[in-house]
Amino acid sequence: MSVEIAIDVKGLTFHYPDSEKPALKNISFSLKKGEILGIIGRTGAGKTSLAMCLNRLIPTMVDGEISGEIAIHGQDISSFSVAHLADTVGFVFEEPENQLSQMTIEEEIAFGMGNLGVPREEMLIRIKETLQQVGLTGFEKRSPLALSGGQQQRLAIASVLAMRPSILIMDEPTSMLDPRGKNEVYDVLNKIKSYGMTGIIIDHEVERIASYCDRILLLDDGEVKLFGTPKEVFSQISLLHSLEINAPQVTELAFKVREKAKLDAGCPITIEESVGIFNELIV
């Protein structure tokens, strides 16, 4: 049984106006339906530019010269508008207040569905379901401005989920949040993964990325430096350090144990995995 390719990118290159260097250079990768991709890289690597190409914000809303191919569920999107892709590719931005505009939470969730022409009866069903999914049941009449940062980001996710996209892109959804807010958002993201949605998340939280994502794409200076499973990518410690990227702390510790103590500590990427490895070494 063949697996459907949700996103297929070939030779994607993009120049911003008046920029001598391309923001993206010959990007190629594919993502299967239901997989979660984590995009990492230092500031200016091209992460957000790549994400905006996938829902046609680039070049529809942001000018520039683009070349290469992007296919979503087998369809070339080069002639699509952002609106055309709205019910297929959802986008959650870094700062939720920039995405929230309505007086109440239920109106916020209904806003995007209204633009898609979803009938009122269906809207009410989806509002109830998505509030439950993000843990905001009972907040329907509250103002989005009265929510905490983590709650606002969960609301932004809910407003996108209500439109029933098959692909969800999240651009650094936890960067402005405290630890509690980050945990709240990742609790929602874990639920999304269990629904079988295809997802892309840009984040600097490598521990969370390593445990949450099926594939990792490392960008630097607009180019793909690494693409593979979390273990394949985060095992390349020397390359990561040369690009000013750290692996998860347990992976870094295992690397130092190999270097300093000459012991094979493997390449754990989660705490649970590292506990098993280090228990064996101690015994």
Phi, psi and omega in degrees: 000123182284148179263132181290136175271117182281317182227129179226114183245130181226119173061033183289124177227138181217132174247129168285153178302143177062019177250128180287324182263140176290143176286331177227136184232106171053051180282129177220131173190165175223153182226130180282155177302131179091351178276154176246126180253130172258128178253123181234165180153158181288170181303133180086008182286340181111011185297308181292323178300317179298314180301318182290337175290329187285340175243014174072013168302324167254124006257014184294314182257337180242119184293155176159174181257120184238144176215166183104187185232139172229123177241132175248118184052041175085357181255129174294126185260011186298336180257004183275152172265169175299318181298323180298328183265358189300326181268006177246316181242108177270149185227123176249124186273169184296316183252107187299328182297337177285345182257346184259134186217355187260169186282326181231165181295317180294326176292325179296316181290327181286336188303307181295321179296324178298321178294335179270355179079026179291131180300150184303317181300319179290324177304313183299322178294314182292322178300313180298316182294314184289325176297323177293319181298324183258007176073034180239022177300134181096354182262009190309319187267359181284158175279138175303332182288345180272359183270157172288171180300317179295321178293321178298320180292324176295324176294318178300319178295317180299319182295331176279317180300327181297338179276000175058049177288154175270344179231133179237124178250130180235118183263099180047059186291348182244004189294333183262007189253155173281173183306320179296316179297322178297317178298321179299315181293316181291334172298320178293317182297325176295324176295317180301317179299322181291341178281350180086014177287152171274134184222154173229128179231129174260124183200154175263357181278085189294329177299315180291317179301316183296321184274340186263326191265151176272329181224151177235134175243118178259118178254145171210128180053038176080006183240151174282119178262325178213145174210124180173195177291163177305319180293319179297319183284311186283353174282346181272062188302314184298317178294317179302314181296324179294338179257014178063037177240135175261149171278173173305151186303321181292329177289318177298318179297316179298322178298317180293324177297319178295318183289312188273316185262354180059035178249142180279099180263010179065208179221069178291146177238354176232160179298318181299318180294320182292325179300315179297316181296313184287332173298318179294322180293321181291318179293000000 
